[in-house]
Amino acid sequence: MISIKNMTSDTPSPSRKMAARAYLQTAAQLRTVIANLCIGAGARLPSERELAQQLGVSRPTLREALIVLELQDEVEIRIGSGIYVKSSSAQTGSTGQVDHAGADKMPRIEPQREVQAETDEAASSQQAQAEDMPDDAPNGAPLAHAALMLHSIAEDSPKEVNQMRYFLESAVAAEAARFMSPGLRKKLRKSLTDMQAALAQNDLSTNARMAHADRLFHTILAQSTDNQLVIQTITSLFDQRYRPIARTMHRHFDDQQAWLAAMQEHEYICLAIEERDPLQAQAAMQRHLTRAHQRLMAIIG
């Protein structure tokens, strides 16, 4: 059995209560660094590896935080090149003087300290502070607005969602190998045929068609359990990929090569189910979800 420790366990604290939305803390910290150092638009931030080390967070958490700032049009992620500052609401609370020379310096960032409150409680506190902020507060208002933006964009961490899918779908794949009906096996194979056709076409519709066939494959596996709670849970987990942060990550990292790898991994799962081999089906699903996570964790720069 493949261990998921290296795939998902990247929280140094004994408690994982904060893990699901640790990326929001990291996003807020990055925004503060950019504002305090007056890093101007167009400047390149330190590398992903350097930022993760200095912030004291894992690279998956940093990746999700960067996506948050990209969604808010504060940074631009250029795969293979790096992370570049665009415009930041936090910068509007600074003096307005941009030190372009400072953009080339390695920022000194204090590592994250343990936060006592739960993430949702912290977000609620930020929202309350923003609502109480006077309209004429020149420096506080932009930062309060930024806190509200972080609160509004909060969603489950793609890393945590993938871990939950790993736990659940590997068991479902084993169950499907034992009990999937002939009719569902035909539908499962058809989803692979649809992926092959979409990949062969390789046009503007390919990503959407591949995503649809991918979703169909996993929901058919869930249907084989004949358990509505399992079906609803897996469908809900899979559909998290269409929420803003996960969708943006897929936009960056889903390409022809990634889809080809996913299709081949689906093939191994399907073959194990057709051969009624639960151990191989479980292992194939674990490999698939591990590698899918690794593809989303491709180096930005």
Secondary structure, DSSP 4 states (H G I P E B T S, - for coil): ----HHHH----SS--TTGGGHHHHHHHHHHHHHHHTTPPTTPBPPPHHHHHHHHT--HHHHHHHHHHHHHTTSEEEETTTEEEE---TGGGGS-S---GGGGGS----PPPPPP-S-HHHHHHHHHHHHHHS-TT-TTHHHHHHHHHHHHHH----HHHHHHHHHHHHHHHHHHHHHH--HHHHHHHHHHHHHHHHHHHH-STTHHHHHHHHHHHHHHHHHHTTT-HHHHHHHHHHHGGGGSHHHHHHHHHH--HHHHHHHHHHHHHHHHHHHTT-HHHHHHHHHHHHHHHHHHHT----
